[in-house]
């Protein structure tokens, strides 16, 4: 694998597992967690939302 292919694999691998976990939770009528990267950024750096 090339370096680019390895990086793409690393970036997309976790999202595949996360997506499948969400599907299993939804299929069993369980609430899916609302912890996304954008939510994390909003909580970590609230001033990023301020329009200058």
DRENPA-3360 file (N, C-alpha, C; in nm, 2 decimals, always signed):
BEGIN
1 = XXXXXXXX = +0.08/-0.12/+0.00/+0.00/+0.00/+0.00/+0.09/+0.12/+0.00 ~ +0.04/+0.22/-0.07/+0.12/+0.35/-0.07/+0.09/+0.43/+0.06 ~ +0.17/+0.53/+0.08/+0.14/+0.61/+0.20/+0.00/+0.67/+0.20 ~ -0.03/+0.72/+0.08/-0.17/+0.78/+0.06/-0.28/+0.68/+0.09 ~ -0.26/+0.56/+0.04/-0.36/+0.46/+0.07/-0.37/+0.42/+0.21 ~ -0.26/+0.42/+0.28/-0.26/+0.39/+0.42/-0.33/+0.50/+0.50 ~ -0.30/+0.62/+0.47/-0.37/+0.73/+0.54/-0.52/+0.73/+0.51 ~ -0.56/+0.71/+0.39/-0.70/+0.70/+0.36/-0.77/+0.59/+0.44;
9 = XXXXXXXX = -0.70/+0.48/+0.45/-0.75/+0.36/+0.52/-0.77/+0.40/+0.67 ~ -0.67/+0.46/+0.73/-0.68/+0.50/+0.87/-0.79/+0.60/+0.89 ~ -0.81/+0.70/+0.80/-0.91/+0.80/+0.81/-1.05/+0.74/+0.80 ~ -1.07/+0.64/+0.71/-1.20/+0.59/+0.69/-1.24/+0.47/+0.77 ~ -1.14/+0.40/+0.82/-1.16/+0.27/+0.89/-1.25/+0.29/+1.01 ~ -1.22/+0.38/+1.09/-1.30/+0.41/+1.21/-1.45/+0.45/+1.18 ~ -1.46/+0.52/+1.08/-1.60/+0.57/+1.04/-1.69/+0.45/+1.00 ~ -1.63/+0.35/+0.94/-1.70/+0.23/+0.90/-1.75/+0.16/+1.03;
17 = XXXXXXXX = -1.67/+0.14/+1.13/-1.71/+0.07/+1.25/-1.82/+0.16/+1.32 ~ -1.80/+0.29/+1.32/-1.89/+0.37/+1.39/-2.03/+0.37/+1.32 ~ -2.02/+0.37/+1.19/-2.15/+0.36/+1.11/-2.22/+0.23/+1.14 ~ -2.15/+0.12/+1.15/-2.21/-0.01/+1.17/-2.27/-0.01/+1.32 ~ -2.20/+0.05/+1.41/-2.25/+0.05/+1.55/-2.38/+0.13/+1.55 ~ -2.39/+0.24/+1.48/-2.51/+0.32/+1.48/-2.63/+0.24/+1.42 ~ -2.60/+0.16/+1.31/-2.70/+0.08/+1.25/-2.75/-0.02/+1.34 ~ -2.66/-0.09/+1.42/-2.71/-0.19/+1.51/-2.79/-0.13/+1.62;
25 = XXXXXXXX = -2.75/-0.01/+1.67/-2.83/+0.06/+1.78/-2.97/+0.09/+1.72 ~ -2.97/+0.15/+1.60/-3.10/+0.19/+1.54/-3.19/+0.07/+1.52 ~ -3.13/-0.04/+1.47/-3.21/-0.16/+1.45/-3.27/-0.22/+1.57 ~ -3.21/-0.19/+1.69/-3.26/-0.24/+1.82/-3.34/-0.13/+1.89 ~ -3.38/-0.02/+1.82/-3.45/+0.09/+1.88/-3.38/+0.15/+2.00 ~ -3.25/+0.16/+1.99/-3.17/+0.23/+2.09/-3.12/+0.36/+2.04 ~ -3.11/+0.46/+2.13/-3.07/+0.59/+2.09/-2.92/+0.59/+2.05 ~ -2.89/+0.65/+1.94/-2.75/+0.66/+1.90/-2.68/+0.78/+1.97;
33 = XXXXXXXX = -2.56/+0.77/+2.00/-2.49/+0.88/+2.06/-2.47/+1.00/+1.97 ~ -2.48/+1.12/+2.03/-2.47/+1.24/+1.95/-2.33/+1.30/+1.96 ~ -2.23/+1.22/+1.96/-2.09/+1.27/+1.97/-2.02/+1.27/+1.84 ~ -2.03/+1.37/+1.77/-1.96/+1.39/+1.64/-1.84/+1.48/+1.65 ~ -1.76/+1.48/+1.55/-1.64/+1.56/+1.55/-1.68/+1.71/+1.55 ~ -1.79/+1.74/+1.48/-1.83/+1.89/+1.48/-1.88/+1.93/+1.62 ~ -1.95/+1.84/+1.68/-1.99/+1.87/+1.82/-1.88/+1.89/+1.91 ~ -1.78/+1.80/+1.90/-1.65/+1.81/+1.98/-1.59/+1.95/+1.96;
41 = XXXXXXXX = -1.58/+1.99/+1.83/-1.51/+2.12/+1.80/-1.59/+2.23/+1.86 ~ -1.73/+2.23/+1.85/-1.81/+2.33/+1.91/-1.79/+2.34/+2.06 ~ -1.78/+2.23/+2.13/-1.76/+2.23/+2.27/-1.61/+2.28/+2.31 ~ -1.52/+2.23/+2.23/-1.38/+2.26/+2.26/-1.34/+2.41/+2.23 ~ -1.39/+2.46/+2.11/-1.36/+2.60/+2.07/-1.48/+2.68/+2.03 ~ -1.56/+2.72/+2.13/-1.69/+2.79/+2.10/-1.67/+2.92/+2.02 ~ -1.55/+2.98/+2.03/-1.53/+3.11/+1.96/-1.51/+3.09/+1.81 ~ -1.50/+2.97/+1.77/-1.49/+2.94/+1.62/-1.62/+2.98/+1.55;
49 = XXXX = -1.73/+2.98/+1.63/-1.86/+3.01/+1.57/-1.89/+3.16/+1.56 ~ -1.80/+3.24/+1.62/-1.83/+3.38/+1.62/-1.79/+3.44/+1.48 ~ -1.88/+3.51/+1.42/-1.85/+3.56/+1.29/-1.79/+3.70/+1.31 ~ -1.68/+3.72/+1.25/-1.60/+3.84/+1.26/-1.63/+3.94/+1.15;
% end
